[in-house]
Every structure is written in C-alpha cells, then in structure tokens.
Amino acid sequence: MLGAALITGLGLGSMYALLALGFHVTFIVSRTVNFAQGSAMMVGAVLGYTFYRTLGWPLPLAVMLTLLLAAVYGLAIERFLVHPFARRGSEAWLMATVAGGLLVDNIVLFTFGKEPRQFPSLWAQQTVEIAGSGVFIQQLLVPLAGLFIAAGLILINRYTGLGRVLRATVQNAEAAALMGIRVQRVIAVAYAVSTVFAAIAGLLIAPLYSVSSEMGTLFGLKAFSVAILGGIGSAGGVIAAGLLFGVVEALTTVQFGSAFTQIVTFSLVIVALALRPAGLFGQRGIVKV
C-alpha cells in the first residue's frame, strides 16, 4: 500500500508541478501570473473528452487540437485580462484572471453539463506491479510526461534562440526591447505555454478522475501553493515542491483518510512559508541602494 501511495503521490505531484510551471513561466517573464490556470486545466480535460469521446475523433488529433485551443486560451487571457492592466502598472490583472477563470468555468457548466464524466483510457484500467503493489499505467504516464516537459524546457532555454530571447527578457525587459526583442510577444507566448502545460495536466489526470466544469478549482489552488512553496522564480524548486506536495498528500490520505488530506497539506505549506518566506528553493531578493 505504501508503494502504491508513493506512485500515486508522484503522479499527483507531477500534475501539480505542470500546473505550477505555468505560474513560473509567466512570473519570470512578466511578474504576473495566470490565476485562471486551474480553469485552463479543466478546459483541456473537457475539450479532450469532447473531441475524443463525444465526437469520436482519433486520440492524437483530439490531443493536438486541444493543446492548440489551450494555447489560444492563454493568448486571450494575456491580451484581454492581463495586458490592459499591466501596461498601466495596475495590479487589477490579478482579479481579472480570477474572474475570467470563473467565467469560463460557468460557461462550461452550462454547455458541458454539471454531471462528472469518465474519460475513457485503457491505461487507466490496466495495472502493473511495482514493489508488490498494483499501479495503473496512467499513473506512471503523469510523472514521465512531467520529466519530459521539464527536460524540454531546460534544453530550449539553454540551446535555442527562443531560450536566448527568454533569458534576455527575464534579465532586463527594457534592454531586451532596445535590442529589438518584442517583449510583449514573449509575454504572450509565456501565457500560451502556461495554459498548454495546464491542458496537458488535465488530459493526463482526466482518466484517473472525472471530467467536470469544477475539476480545476482545487487543482489550481494547490498548484499555486506549490509554486509559492517551491519558490515561484525557480523551475527546479517548483518541480521539487510539486512532487513533495503530491507525496505528502497521498501518504496523508492512506494513513489518516481523505478527510485530513487538505488540513495536513495546507498546514504544512503555511508552516514551510513561515519558516522560508521565499519558498523552500527560492532566494530572497537583493535590493541595491
């Protein structure tokens, strides 16, 4: 049972890390975050279900179109909910993204329906034995996808032109603009990437849970907690915090029951941030005078 709980925790933690990486990407580029990230996860799961199950399209086509529409969703959030406020130095983008996410949640509620639906997947039914415990293959796909995406981010950041543009924007946006880099376009791409990460998490977790208009709310809150816990400016810290959060959550559920899961995990987050305000893997900012 302990081995199965650890595998489950790593799967959950990888999903939280994917969502939290979306917060990280937008924060380092623009110092803003997308509080509709949980909504983007729900949109990914709902679109995937609609294309694959309802319309009967092939799974690869359904996934590709889902991720494309998720990217468009991220671009729309940046263009209409973040940019108009951020360019004026206003913090109203925070509530705008929250409101936007709630609006999309309710639109999906009235169009997709309130009843949860099961996303069909053979991998969510077939099990393999690990450390004497049966584990669904789908549970293994989530951490594998998380590792693959994290490795891809590192390679893109270090060895591609896009990575150089991103690093330049992160280090000094004004200087990057003077060098001809379209900073606003970079920020828009960051938001598209963040919602694609969320949609991937939604597609991976949907077969293990039910698909509904409300599924992203708690997941989004936990992912933001993970981003803050790991140090939102550190990609490695966010990933490590996500895995830690998922494992603690799974072990708490096994040992004490699901009624105590949220109490224990969020209490630990509060204690950790009280001791390390910059996050477990973050660094305090240095102010030059």
N, C-alpha and C positions, 0 to 999 in steps of 0.2 A: 504493500500500500504506500509506503514511504517513497519507493522508486517511482511509482505512478504519479504521486503528488509532485515530485520534483520535475518530472517530464511535463506535467500539466502546467506547473508554475513557470517553467522556461518558455512554454508556448504562449501563455498569457503575458509573461514579461516581454517577450519579443514583440507581441502585438502592441503593448503599451509603449515600447521603445520606438516602434514605427510611427505611431501617432505623435509621440513626444519629439521625434526628429523633425516633424513638420513644424512644431513650435520653434525648435532650434534654428532651422534654416531661415525662417522669416525674421527671427530675432537678430541673428548676427548680421543680416544684410540691411535691415531697416529699423531695428529696435522696436518693431511692432510684432504682435502675434495674432494668430487667427483663432479667436475663441469659437468659431464655427467648425473647428477641427473634428469634434465628435459628430456633428451633422454630416460632414464630408465622408466620414466612415460609414454612416448609415446610408448615405446616398450610393456609395459604392456597392454595398450589400444589396440594396433594393434594385438598383439598375442591373446588377449581375443576375439577380433572381428573375427579373422581368425579361431580360434578353434570353437567358438560358432556359428557364423553366416555363414562363408564360408564352413567349414567342417561339420557343423551340430552336433557337439558333445554336450553331456549334459553339462549344465552350470557348475555344481560342478567340473566335470573333466576338463573343459576348464580353470576354475579359478586355480585349483591345478597345472596344467601343466604350466600355465602362470607364476605363482609365482615361480615354480621350475626353469624355464628358466631365470627368472629375477634374481634369486639368482646366477645362473651360470654366468650371465652377470656381476654381481657385482664382483664375484671372478676373472673373466677375467680382469676387469678394474684394480683391485688391483695388480694382478700378472704381467700384461704386461705394464700398464700405470703409476702405482704409485711406486711399489716396486723397480724396477730397478733404479729409480732416488732417491727415499727417502733413500735407503741404502747408497748412496754416499753423502748424505747431500745436494743434489741438489733440487732446487725449480721447476725444469722443469716438475714435475708431474702436475703442475697447467695447463700449456699449453697442456700437453699430454692428460689430461682428457677432456679438451675443444675440442681438435682435434678429440679425439675418439668419443665424442658425436656427433660432426658434421659428422664424417664418417658414423656412424650408421644411422643418420638422412637421409643422402643421399642414403644409401643402401636401406632403407625402401621406400624412394621416388621412386626409380626405380623398386622396386619389388611390393610394395603395391599399388603404384599409387599416383598421385597428388591430385585427387579429394577427398574431405572430404566425409566420410560415416557415417551414423547414426547407433549407437549401439542400437539394439532393447532391450527394457526393459518395462514391464508393469508398473513398479514402477515409470518410468519417464513420464507416461501418466496419472496415477491415482493421484488424489489430495485429501487432507484432509483439513478441515477448522481449522485454528489456528488464534485466535484473529481477527476473521472476515475476514481473507484472505485465499485464496486457495493456498496450498503449495504442490508441488509434493512430493510423498513419498520418491523418490530417494534423494531429498534434505535433508531429515531427516536422511537417512542412513549414509551420509558422516560424520556428527558430531558424530553420535553414534559409528561408526567404529573408529573414532579418539580417543574418550574417552576410548573405549575398548582396543585399542592398547597401549595408554598411561598407563592405569591401568596395563596391562600385563607387560609392561617394568618395572614399579615400583616393581611389585611382583617378577619378575625374578631377578631384581637387588638385592632385599633385602633377598629373601628366597631360592635361588637356588645356586648350586655350580658354574654354569656359571656366576651368578651375582658376586660371590666372586672373580672368576678369572678376570672378567671385572674390578672390583673395584681395584684389586691389580695391574693390568696393567695400569690403569689410574693414580693411585697414584705414582707408580715408576716402569717403564717398566724394568729397569736393575735389580732391586731387584726381580721382578717377574720372570725374566728369570733365575736368580740364584736359585730360589725356584722350578725350573722345569716347569714353565709355558711356553708354546710355544707361545711367544708373537706374532710372525709373523702369526700364525694360528688365534689368536684372532683378529688381524687386518683384516685378510681376511674375517673372519666371520662378522665383523663390516661392511665391504663393501657389503657383501651379504645381510645383514639385511637392509642396506640403500636402495639398489635397490628394495628389496621386498616392503619396505614402498612406494617407488615411484610407483611401479606397482599396488599396492592396490589403491593408489590415482588415477591412470589412469583408473582402472576398475570402480571405483566409479563415477568418473566425466564424463566418456565417454558417458553414456546415456543422459546426460544433454547438452553435447556439441557434436561436430562432431569429428570423429576419423580421424586423418591425420598425415602425417610424420612431420608436423611443429608444432603440438599442444604443444609439451613440451618446446619449446624455451622460450616463455614468462613466462610460469608457473615456469620453473626452475629459471629464473632470479628473479621472485617475491619471490620464496621460499628462495633463498639465502639472499635476502633483509630481509626477515622475520627472518632468522637465525641470521643475524648480529644485527637486531633491538632488538631481544629478549635477546641477549647475547648467542653466539653460544655454550658456555660451560654449559648453564643452560637449561635442558629439559623443566622445567616448564615455564621458560621465553620464550622459542621458541614456545611452545603451545599457551601461552597467546598472544604473538605478532602475531601469525598466525590468531587467532580469531579476534584480533583488526584490523589487516590489511584487513581481509575479510569484516568485518562490515563497515569499513570506505569506502572501495571500492564499496560495494553495495549501501550505502547511497549516495555516491557521484554520482553514476550512476542514481539513482532515482531523486535526486534533481537537478543535472546540466546536465545530459546526459552523454553517454559513451565517448564523445569526451574529456571530462575533467577528466575521471577516472584516467588515468596514470599520468597526470600532478599533480593532487592533492595528490594521494597516495605516489608517489616517492618524491614529495616535502616535505611531512610530514616526510618521512624516513630520508631525508637529514637534516631537522631541528632537529629531535629527536637525530640523531647521533652526530650532532654538539653540542648539549647540554649534551648528555650522550654517549661519545665515546665507552664505553664498552658495550653499549646496555641498553635498559630500565631495564632489570633484571639481567644484568651481573655485575661482580665485577672487579675492577681494579687489575691487577696482583701485587703481592708484591715481590719486588726484595730484597734479603738478601745480605748484604755486610759485 
